[in-house]
Amino acid sequence: MKSIAIIGAGPVGLHLGFALLKASGFKVTIFSDRTPEQYGDAKLSNTAAFFSYVQGKEQELGINFWDDVTPRGKGIHLEAHLPTGDTIASIDAAFRDGVTAQGVDYRIRIPRWMQEFSQRGGDLRVESIDAGRLDEIAGEFDATFVAVGKGAMSRLFSRDEERSEFDRPARHMGVLLLEGQSITGPDAWPEVGFPHLRLHTIFGVGDVFSIPMYGKPGVACRGMAFEAIPGSPFDQFSEAASGDDLLQIGLDLMRKYLPGDVPEFSQATLCEPGSWIVGALTPTIRKPVGYTESGHAVMGLGDVVMLTDPLAGQGANNGIRMVHRIAEELVDLGSKPVEADWMHRAFEDYWDDYGQYPIEFTNRLLKDPGPPLMVILQAAGSDQRVADAFATAFTDPKTMVPWLRSVEDAKRFVTQAQQSASPPFRQAV
């Protein structure tokens, strides 16, 4: 039986742990720097929504504990604006093929999963891991995976200069969990017609993105992210001293740039005092293998090696896809040792097949939209078939990115969407 160590009890580390327990033949230990109770009592860390692939994996693993209480996003309302306030594209688009987006507050999700992991026979250890302790763990276990995307652990993995497009944060963020019938009730934005993700892009200024969620302390809510281009008039969130401050700063900016959404969000309130966070990150791709003090190879997972801005909601979805691929390949490896060459090859196979696409898609949204995306947005604004095809591809970037690489490709996307109710570019990965 192979002994597997996973550093980090976030969604990526836990998904790998559950997948290996289900596969059998593995003794799995997850190291967390917090107890489940400490995780649940912490301040908000993010507002991630999981798309259908991840939801399907959670159903397979039997860890989909919130399906009956979590509101689902069934499409997208997207608007693109000039800094003057002029709207150049507006789209209401339903996801096809039964695709949904599901957001559960990590402070609810992670503690429950940690407890379940232990109940299923996994070994959950609570301790802080420094470089010396990681060296000991890597020498003790047959394979060690690092799923902690920030701090000292991530610095074990060198930056991939060729694949990293940014050397500084692309956005400065303020994130909130809000509740209120005006944004969660049945009459919220009736003109759209279905529960949805809302994305407003203001070129040269920033973005406002919100998603239906189930949040602490167990209520239907909406996760709301303000993303400012550094140095733009939107870049004011670091001044917030509380969640109420952050909400007021956001509402003041919306009154100037997005007045249409102010009536709904001005009636909303913070879910609880810790339901806010401000910060920034530098999108970075890292080499997949790091080495401990004694030379033991360890493999990075998720944000450790594919850190991306949360604007497009791709980070956790990409990381979880990655670890399910890794779990399958560990099973296929059988009794053979988990060596550095295998780690490199496993990552490169995943990167080539899927991992690169969420990164490229998000990077394109972080930069100027470019002519290909504008071709699709303009067509989607006047043709519902194009809008629905674009929205669905948004949840699976491998189906979208190839169409964004030239104007000719974008035009072909539009033509195919107009000709097919069930477009051929939807594919399972």
Backbone hydrogen bonds, N-H to C=O, Kabsch-Sander energy under -0.5 kcal/mol:
donor,donor_aa,acceptor,acceptor_aa,energy
2,K,25,G,-1.9
4,I,2,K,-0.6
4,I,27,K,-3.0
5,A,143,A,-2.7
6,I,29,T,-2.7
7,I,145,F,-3.0
8,G,6,I,-0.8
8,G,31,F,-2.9
14,L,10,G,-2.6
15,H,11,P,-2.4
16,L,12,V,-2.1
17,G,13,G,-2.2
18,F,14,L,-2.9
19,A,15,H,-2.5
20,L,16,L,-2.3
21,L,17,G,-2.2
22,K,18,F,-2.3
23,A,19,A,-1.8
24,S,20,L,-1.3
27,K,2,K,-3.2
28,V,26,F,-0.7
29,T,4,I,-2.8
30,I,123,D,-2.5
31,F,6,I,-2.9
32,S,30,I,-0.5
32,S,125,R,-2.8
39,Y,35,T,-2.4
40,G,36,P,-2.4
41,D,37,E,-1.7
42,A,38,Q,-0.6
42,A,39,Y,-1.0
44,L,274,G,-2.9
50,F,102,Q,-3.4
55,Q,51,F,-2.3
56,G,52,S,-2.7
57,K,53,Y,-1.8
58,E,54,V,-2.3
59,Q,55,Q,-1.9
60,E,56,G,-2.2
61,L,57,K,-2.2
62,G,58,E,-0.8
62,G,59,Q,-0.5
63,I,58,E,-2.5
64,N,58,E,-0.6
65,F,63,I,-1.4
67,D,64,N,-0.9
69,V,66,W,-1.1
70,T,66,W,-1.8
73,G,101,A,-3.0
74,K,72,R,-0.6
74,K,195,P,-3.1
76,I,93,A,-2.9
77,H,197,L,-3.1
78,L,76,I,-0.6
78,L,91,I,-2.6
79,E,199,L,-2.5
80,A,89,A,-2.3
81,H,201,T,-3.2
82,L,86,D,-2.9
85,G,82,L,-2.4
88,I,80,A,-2.6
88,I,86,D,-0.5
89,A,80,A,-1.3
91,I,78,L,-3.0
93,A,76,I,-2.8
93,A,91,I,-0.5
95,F,74,K,-2.4
99,V,96,R,-2.0
101,A,73,G,-2.0
102,Q,50,F,-2.5
103,G,71,P,-0.6
105,D,214,Y,-2.9
108,I,105,D,-2.2
109,R,105,D,-2.6
110,I,106,Y,-2.4
112,R,108,I,-1.1
113,W,109,R,-2.2
114,M,110,I,-2.7
115,Q,111,P,-2.1
116,E,112,R,-2.1
117,F,113,W,-2.8
118,S,114,M,-1.8
119,Q,115,Q,-2.2
120,R,116,E,-1.7
121,G,118,S,-1.7
122,G,117,F,-2.4
123,D,28,V,-2.5
124,L,122,G,-0.7
125,R,30,I,-2.8
125,R,123,D,-0.6
127,E,32,S,-2.2
127,E,125,R,-0.8
130,D,128,S,-0.6
134,L,130,D,-2.6
135,D,131,A,-1.9
136,E,132,G,-1.7
137,I,133,R,-2.4
138,A,134,L,-2.8
139,G,135,D,-1.4
140,E,136,E,-1.3
140,E,137,I,-0.6
141,F,137,I,-2.4
142,D,3,S,-1.1
143,A,3,S,-1.4
145,F,5,A,-3.0
146,V,299,M,-3.0
147,A,7,I,-3.1
147,A,145,F,-0.6
149,G,147,A,-0.6
155,R,151,G,-0.9
156,L,153,M,-1.5
157,F,154,S,-1.6
158,S,156,L,-0.6
160,D,285,I,-3.4
161,E,159,R,-1.1
164,S,160,D,-1.3
165,E,163,R,-0.7
166,F,283,P,-0.6
170,A,281,L,-0.7
172,H,228,A,-2.6
173,M,279,G,-3.3
174,G,226,F,-2.2
175,V,277,I,-3.2
176,L,224,M,-2.8
177,L,275,S,-1.9
178,L,176,L,-0.5
178,L,222,R,-2.5
179,E,269,T,-2.9
183,I,180,G,-1.8
184,T,180,G,-1.7
185,G,181,Q,-1.7
188,A,185,G,-1.7
192,V,189,W,-1.8
193,G,189,W,-0.9
197,L,75,G,-2.7
198,R,210,S,-2.6
199,L,77,H,-2.8
199,L,197,L,-0.5
200,H,208,V,-2.9
201,T,79,E,-2.7
201,T,199,L,-0.5
202,I,200,H,-0.5
202,I,206,G,-3.2
203,F,81,H,-2.4
203,F,201,T,-0.7
205,V,202,I,-2.5
206,G,202,I,-2.1
207,D,227,E,-2.8
208,V,200,H,-2.4
209,F,225,A,-2.6
210,S,198,R,-2.4
211,I,223,G,-2.2
213,M,221,C,-2.5
214,Y,103,G,-1.9
215,G,213,M,-0.5
215,G,219,V,-2.9
218,G,215,G,-3.2
219,V,215,G,-2.5
221,C,213,M,-2.7
222,R,178,L,-2.8
223,G,211,I,-2.4
224,M,176,L,-3.1
225,A,209,F,-3.5
226,F,174,G,-3.3
227,E,207,D,-3.1
227,E,225,A,-0.5
228,A,172,H,-3.1
228,A,226,F,-0.5
229,I,205,V,-2.5
232,S,229,I,-2.6
235,D,232,S,-1.9
236,Q,234,F,-2.2
239,E,236,Q,-1.4
240,A,237,F,-1.8
246,L,242,S,-2.3
247,L,243,G,-2.5
248,Q,244,D,-2.1
249,I,245,D,-2.6
250,G,246,L,-2.5
251,L,247,L,-2.6
252,D,248,Q,-2.4
253,L,249,I,-2.0
254,M,250,G,-2.3
255,R,251,L,-2.3
256,K,252,D,-1.0
257,Y,253,L,-2.7
258,L,254,M,-2.0
261,D,258,L,-1.6
262,V,259,P,-1.0
265,F,261,D,-2.0
266,S,262,V,-2.6
267,Q,264,E,-1.0
268,A,265,F,-1.1
269,T,179,E,-2.3
271,C,177,L,-2.2
275,S,272,E,-2.4
276,W,274,G,-1.6
277,I,175,V,-2.0
279,G,173,M,-2.1
281,L,171,R,-0.6
284,T,307,L,-1.5
286,R,305,V,-1.8
287,K,158,S,-3.4
290,G,298,V,-2.6
292,T,296,H,-2.3
295,G,292,T,-1.9
298,V,290,G,-2.6
299,M,144,T,-2.1
300,G,288,P,-2.6
301,L,146,V,-2.3
304,V,301,L,-2.0
305,V,302,G,-1.3
306,M,302,G,-2.4
307,L,284,T,-2.4
308,T,306,M,-0.5
312,A,309,D,-0.6
313,G,310,P,-1.6
318,N,314,Q,-2.8
319,G,315,G,-2.5
320,I,316,A,-2.6
321,R,317,N,-1.9
322,M,318,N,-2.2
323,V,319,G,-2.0
324,H,320,I,-1.7
325,R,321,R,-1.8
326,I,322,M,-2.4
327,A,323,V,-2.6
328,E,324,H,-1.8
329,E,325,R,-2.1
330,L,326,I,-2.4
331,V,327,A,-2.1
332,D,328,E,-2.2
333,L,329,E,-1.7
334,G,330,L,-0.8
334,G,331,V,-1.0
336,K,333,L,-1.8
339,E,337,P,-1.0
343,M,339,E,-2.1
344,H,340,A,-2.6
345,R,341,D,-2.5
346,A,342,W,-2.9
347,F,343,M,-2.1
348,E,344,H,-2.6
349,D,345,R,-2.5
350,Y,346,A,-1.9
351,W,347,F,-3.2
352,D,348,E,-2.7
353,D,349,D,-2.0
354,Y,350,Y,-3.2
355,G,350,Y,-2.3
356,Q,351,W,-1.9
357,Y,354,Y,-1.9
359,I,355,G,-0.9
360,E,356,Q,-2.6
361,F,357,Y,-2.7
362,T,358,P,-2.2
363,N,359,I,-2.5
364,R,360,E,-2.1
365,L,361,F,-1.6
366,L,362,T,-1.9
367,K,363,N,-1.3
373,L,369,P,-0.6
374,M,370,G,-1.8
375,V,371,P,-2.2
376,I,372,P,-1.7
377,L,373,L,-2.8
378,Q,374,M,-2.5
379,A,375,V,-1.9
380,A,376,I,-2.8
381,G,377,L,-1.8
382,S,379,A,-1.2
383,D,379,A,-1.2
387,A,383,D,-2.1
388,D,384,Q,-2.8
389,A,385,R,-1.9
390,F,386,V,-2.5
391,A,387,A,-2.5
392,T,388,D,-2.2
393,A,389,A,-2.1
394,F,390,F,-1.6
395,T,391,A,-0.6
395,T,392,T,-1.2
396,D,393,A,-1.6
399,T,396,D,-2.5
400,M,397,P,-1.6
401,V,397,P,-2.8
403,W,400,M,-1.6
404,L,401,V,-2.4
405,R,402,P,-0.7
410,A,406,S,-2.2
411,K,407,V,-2.3
412,R,408,E,-1.8
413,F,409,D,-2.1
414,V,410,A,-2.2
415,T,411,K,-2.4
416,Q,412,R,-2.7
417,A,413,F,-2.5
418,Q,414,V,-2.1
419,Q,415,T,-1.1
420,S,416,Q,-1.1
426,R,423,P,-1.5
